[in-house]
Amino acid sequence: MSRVQRSPPVSNKNLEQVSSDSDIPQSLSTSPQGNVNTSSRYKRPRDESLSPQAKSPPLNELQGFKHEVLQMLKKWKNEQETYFKKILDGQASSVTKLASDIAELKSQNASIQKSNMEIEKTVSFISKQYDDILNQMEILKREKTAYKDSFQAMEAKIQDLQVSSRSSTVEIRNVPPSKEKETMADLTNIVNKIGTAINVPINSLHIRDVYRLPGKSGSTRPIITEFASVQTKLEFLTSVRNFNKKSNKEERLSTQILGIIGDRCPIYIAEYLPPSVRKLFYAARQFAKIKQFSYCWTNNENVFLRKSEGDKQILVKTEQMLRDMEVNQ
């Protein structure tokens, strides 16, 4: 802080120098008074021409100091006002931005809540639909089981009808045709020759029907012979088995024994099996090979298995039964 400097007063030329203490004796001797033991002292005269500020320098200095302090305070106040205004403006901007962000968050939150409500409704709807589908599936499963049982019952009935209708029928395989177009008489003659070979006389009265199954051109189609009675059929099959057992391999029933011209071919005779039983019989033979069953045969259109001699025979009713046996073996 600067201070007001007061100029020193102008010296008066008429003033005399005051002697120091060391010159007091000399002054006494030269003084006109001589014997007066006193010294004269100059007093500054009162100057009426000085200004009030010059007449009272401390007051002027105080006013300058006060003015300077006021200027400093005013400047400091302006600086503080500017500083705080910047802070307040920044805070106001931050508060405005914060309020905008909060409003945006509220809007987003409301949108999310709305989306969540829609998702909940959708999930609830899907859950209900899923429950309905499960119920429908359960109903369909029960219906499927009922249809399956009904289908199996119908299959059993059809099989029984086939068995009853074919109970006296045999199938003769590997017999080539005697001519391009065979008649029933030609096929009956072949059956008669087989009966003669196995010592079972057969005539037209013993045969109800005889025909060849359809097949590919050039293939040897089986001969289906329906006898007049089951007894004749059983006697015919038993005689065929006995004939093949007693004979050597070369002497077994063949086309040569029947007098058919051409290469010798073995003749196979068995009871006629419907397609469903034939398929089951094939599956049973494959199972017997894999699981080493010694016996697999048919009787009255039923399929049987036996592990070894002396074991109990097993009646095979369905292919599922074979699969279950394969798992348990």
ROTORDO-32216 format. One record per residue (C-alpha): residue number from 1; residue in one letter; x negated, y negated, z. Coordinates in steps of 0.2 Angstrom, whole numbers, padded with zeros to 4 digits, m for minus. Layout:
N
    k  r     c1     c2     c3
  NUM  A      X      Y      Z
...
This chain:
329
    k  r     c1     c2     c3
    1  M   0000   0000   0000
    2  S  m0008  m0017  m0005
    3  R  m0008  m0031   0007
    4  V  m0006  m0050   0004
    5  Q  m0023  m0058   0005
    6  R  m0024  m0075   0013
    7  S  m0036  m0088   0005
    8  P  m0048  m0095   0018
    9  P  m0046  m0114   0022
   10  V  m0058  m0126   0013
   11  S  m0072  m0132   0024
   12  N  m0073  m0150   0029
   13  K  m0089  m0159   0024
   14  N  m0088  m0170   0039
   15  L  m0090  m0156   0051
   16  E  m0106  m0154   0060
   17  Q  m0115  m0138   0064
   18  V  m0113  m0132   0081
   19  S  m0130  m0128   0089
   20  S  m0133  m0111   0096
   21  D  m0137  m0108   0114
   22  S  m0155  m0108   0110
   23  D  m0155  m0126   0104
   24  I  m0145  m0133   0118
   25  P  m0160  m0141   0126
   26  Q  m0165  m0149   0110
   27  S  m0148  m0155   0107
   28  L  m0147  m0163   0124
   29  S  m0163  m0172   0121
   30  T  m0158  m0179   0104
   31  S  m0140  m0183   0109
   32  P  m0136  m0202   0110
   33  Q  m0128  m0199   0127
   34  G  m0144  m0191   0132
   35  N  m0140  m0188   0150
   36  V  m0122  m0181   0147
   37  N  m0122  m0162   0150
   38  T  m0108  m0158   0137
   39  S  m0107  m0154   0119
   40  S  m0094  m0160   0106
   41  R  m0083  m0147   0097
   42  Y  m0074  m0150   0080
   43  K  m0055  m0146   0079
   44  R  m0047  m0143   0062
   45  P  m0035  m0156   0058
   46  R  m0017  m0152   0055
   47  D  m0013  m0151   0037
   48  E   0005  m0157   0033
   49  S   0004  m0153   0015
   50  L   0003  m0134   0017
   51  S   0018  m0124   0010
   52  P   0029  m0114   0022
   53  Q   0022  m0098   0015
   54  A   0004  m0104   0018
   55  K   0009  m0111   0035
   56  S   0016  m0094   0041
   57  P   0005  m0080   0032
   58  P   0011  m0066   0043
   59  L   0029  m0068   0038
   60  N   0024  m0069   0019
   61  E   0014  m0053   0021
   62  L   0029  m0044   0030
   63  Q   0041  m0049   0016
   64  G   0029  m0042   0003
   65  F   0027  m0026   0012
   66  K   0046  m0025   0014
   67  H   0049  m0028  m0004
   68  E   0036  m0015  m0009
   69  V   0044  m0002   0003
   70  L   0061  m0006  m0004
   71  Q   0054  m0003  m0022
   72  M   0046   0013  m0017
   73  L   0062   0019  m0008
   74  K   0073   0014  m0023
   75  K   0061   0023  m0035
   76  W   0061   0038  m0024
   77  K   0080   0038  m0023
   78  N   0081   0037  m0042
   79  E   0069   0051  m0043
   80  Q   0078   0062  m0031
   81  E   0095   0058  m0039
   82  T   0088   0063  m0056
   83  Y   0080   0079  m0048
   84  F   0096   0084  m0039
   85  K   0106   0079  m0055
   86  K   0096   0091  m0065
   87  I   0098   0105  m0052
   88  L   0117   0102  m0050
   89  D   0118   0102  m0069
   90  G   0109   0118  m0070
   91  Q   0119   0126  m0056
   92  A   0135   0120  m0065
   93  S   0129   0128  m0081
   94  S   0125   0144  m0072
   95  V   0142   0144  m0062
   96  T   0151   0141  m0079
   97  K   0141   0155  m0087
   98  L   0144   0166  m0072
   99  A   0163   0162  m0072
  100  S   0163   0166  m0091
  101  D   0154   0183  m0088
  102  I   0166   0187  m0073
  103  A   0180   0183  m0085
  104  E   0173   0194  m0098
  105  L   0170   0208  m0086
  106  K   0188   0207  m0079
  107  S   0194   0208  m0097
  108  Q   0182   0223  m0101
  109  N   0188   0231  m0084
  110  A   0206   0228  m0089
  111  S   0203   0236  m0106
  112  I   0194   0251  m0098
  113  Q   0208   0253  m0086
  114  K   0220   0253  m0100
  115  S   0209   0266  m0110
  116  N   0208   0277  m0094
  117  M   0227   0276  m0092
  118  E   0229   0281  m0111
  119  I   0216   0295  m0108
  120  E   0225   0301  m0093
  121  K   0241   0302  m0103
  122  T   0232   0311  m0117
  123  V   0224   0323  m0105
  124  S   0241   0326  m0096
  125  F   0249   0329  m0113
  126  I   0236   0341  m0119
  127  S   0236   0350  m0102
  128  K   0255   0352  m0104
  129  Q   0253   0358  m0122
  130  Y   0239   0370  m0117
  131  D   0250   0377  m0103
  132  D   0264   0379  m0116
  133  I   0252   0388  m0128
  134  L   0246   0400  m0114
  135  N   0265   0404  m0110
  136  Q   0268   0407  m0128
  137  M   0252   0418  m0130
  138  E   0258   0428  m0115
  139  I   0275   0430  m0123
  140  L   0267   0435  m0139
  141  K   0256   0447  m0130
  142  R   0271   0456  m0122
  143  E   0279   0456  m0139
  144  K   0264   0463  m0147
  145  T   0263   0477  m0134
  146  A   0281   0481  m0136
  147  Y   0279   0481  m0155
  148  K   0264   0492  m0153
  149  D   0273   0504  m0142
  150  S   0287   0504  m0155
  151  F   0275   0507  m0169
  152  Q   0267   0521  m0161
  153  A   0284   0529  m0157
  154  M   0289   0527  m0175
  155  E   0272   0535  m0181
  156  A   0275   0549  m0169
  157  K   0293   0552  m0176
  158  I   0286   0551  m0194
  159  Q   0273   0563  m0190
  160  D   0285   0575  m0182
  161  L   0296   0573  m0198
  162  Q   0281   0577  m0209
  163  V   0276   0592  m0198
  164  S   0294   0598  m0199
  165  S   0295   0595  m0217
  166  R   0278   0603  m0221
  167  S   0278   0616  m0208
  168  S   0277   0630  m0221
  169  T   0265   0621  m0233
  170  V   0247   0626  m0237
  171  E   0234   0617  m0247
  172  I   0223   0626  m0260
  173  R   0207   0616  m0265
  174  N   0193   0619  m0278
  175  V   0204   0628  m0291
  176  P   0201   0621  m0308
  177  P   0216   0620  m0320
  178  S   0219   0634  m0332
  179  K   0225   0622  m0345
  180  E   0228   0604  m0348
  181  K   0246   0603  m0343
  182  E   0250   0616  m0330
  183  T   0268   0622  m0326
  184  M   0275   0628  m0310
  185  A   0274   0645  m0317
  186  D   0255   0643  m0320
  187  L   0253   0637  m0302
  188  T   0264   0651  m0295
  189  N   0253   0664  m0305
  190  I   0237   0657  m0296
  191  V   0245   0659  m0279
  192  N   0250   0677  m0283
  193  K   0232   0681  m0288
  194  I   0226   0674  m0272
  195  G   0239   0684  m0262
  196  T   0234   0700  m0272
  197  A   0216   0697  m0267
  198  I   0219   0695  m0249
  199  N   0232   0709  m0249
  200  V   0248   0698  m0246
  201  P   0260   0701  m0260
  202  I   0267   0684  m0266
  203  N   0282   0682  m0278
  204  S   0293   0668  m0284
  205  L   0305   0671  m0270
  206  H   0291   0668  m0257
  207  I   0287   0651  m0264
  208  R   0299   0636  m0262
  209  D   0288   0623  m0272
  210  V   0271   0622  m0279
  211  Y   0262   0607  m0287
  212  R   0246   0598  m0289
  213  L   0242   0582  m0280
  214  P   0239   0566  m0290
  215  G   0220   0562  m0292
  216  K   0207   0555  m0304
  217  S   0206   0561  m0322
  218  G   0193   0575  m0323
  219  S   0193   0579  m0304
  220  T   0200   0596  m0297
  221  R   0216   0591  m0289
  222  P   0222   0602  m0274
  223  I   0237   0614  m0276
  224  I   0251   0611  m0263
  225  T   0261   0627  m0260
  226  E   0277   0626  m0249
  227  F   0282   0644  m0244
  228  A   0300   0649  m0241
  229  S   0296   0652  m0222
  230  V   0283   0647  m0209
  231  Q   0280   0666  m0206
  232  T   0274   0668  m0224
  233  K   0263   0653  m0222
  234  L   0255   0660  m0206
  235  E   0253   0677  m0214
  236  F   0245   0670  m0229
  237  L   0232   0659  m0219
  238  T   0228   0673  m0207
  239  S   0224   0685  m0221
  240  V   0213   0671  m0230
  241  R   0203   0669  m0214
  242  N   0201   0688  m0211
  243  F   0196   0690  m0229
  244  N   0182   0677  m0228
  245  K   0176   0684  m0211
  246  K   0174   0702  m0217
  247  S   0166   0698  m0234
  248  N   0148   0692  m0238
  249  K   0146   0674  m0244
  250  E   0145   0680  m0262
  251  E   0161   0690  m0259
  252  R   0172   0677  m0251
  253  L   0187   0669  m0260
  254  S   0182   0661  m0276
  255  T   0187   0657  m0294
  256  Q   0177   0673  m0300
  257  I   0189   0684  m0289
  258  L   0204   0676  m0297
  259  G   0197   0679  m0314
  260  I   0195   0661  m0319
  261  I   0183   0658  m0333
  262  G   0168   0647  m0329
  263  D   0155   0645  m0315
  264  R   0159   0653  m0298
  265  C   0167   0640  m0286
  266  P   0172   0644  m0268
  267  I   0191   0642  m0265
  268  Y   0196   0633  m0248
  269  I   0214   0636  m0241
  270  A   0221   0628  m0226
  271  E   0237   0621  m0220
  272  Y   0243   0605  m0228
  273  L   0240   0590  m0218
  274  P   0249   0573  m0220
  275  P   0237   0558  m0223
  276  S   0237   0552  m0205
  277  V   0233   0569  m0198
  278  R   0220   0572  m0212
  279  K   0212   0555  m0207
  280  L   0212   0560  m0189
  281  F   0205   0577  m0193
  282  Y   0190   0569  m0202
  283  A   0187   0558  m0187
  284  A   0187   0573  m0176
  285  R   0174   0582  m0187
  286  Q   0163   0567  m0186
  287  F   0165   0566  m0167
  288  A   0161   0585  m0166
  289  K   0145   0582  m0176
  290  I   0139   0568  m0165
  291  K   0144   0575  m0148
  292  Q   0139   0593  m0153
  293  F   0156   0601  m0151
  294  S   0156   0619  m0158
  295  Y   0174   0620  m0164
  296  C   0185   0608  m0173
  297  W   0201   0614  m0181
  298  T   0220   0611  m0185
  299  N   0235   0622  m0181
  300  N   0253   0617  m0185
  301  E   0246   0600  m0191
  302  N   0238   0597  m0174
  303  V   0219   0593  m0172
  304  F   0209   0603  m0159
  305  L   0192   0602  m0152
  306  R   0182   0614  m0141
  307  K   0164   0611  m0134
  308  S   0159   0629  m0134
  309  E   0165   0647  m0133
  310  G   0176   0649  m0117
  311  D   0179   0630  m0114
  312  K   0197   0623  m0114
  313  Q   0203   0617  m0131
  314  I   0207   0598  m0132
  315  L   0222   0592  m0142
  316  V   0217   0576  m0151
  317  K   0232   0564  m0153
  318  T   0224   0548  m0159
  319  E   0208   0540  m0165
  320  Q   0208   0529  m0149
  321  M   0207   0545  m0139
  322  L   0191   0550  m0148
  323  R   0184   0533  m0145
  324  D   0188   0535  m0126
  325  M   0180   0552  m0126
  326  E   0164   0545  m0134
  327  V   0162   0532  m0121
  328  N   0165   0544  m0107
  329  Q   0153   0557  m0114
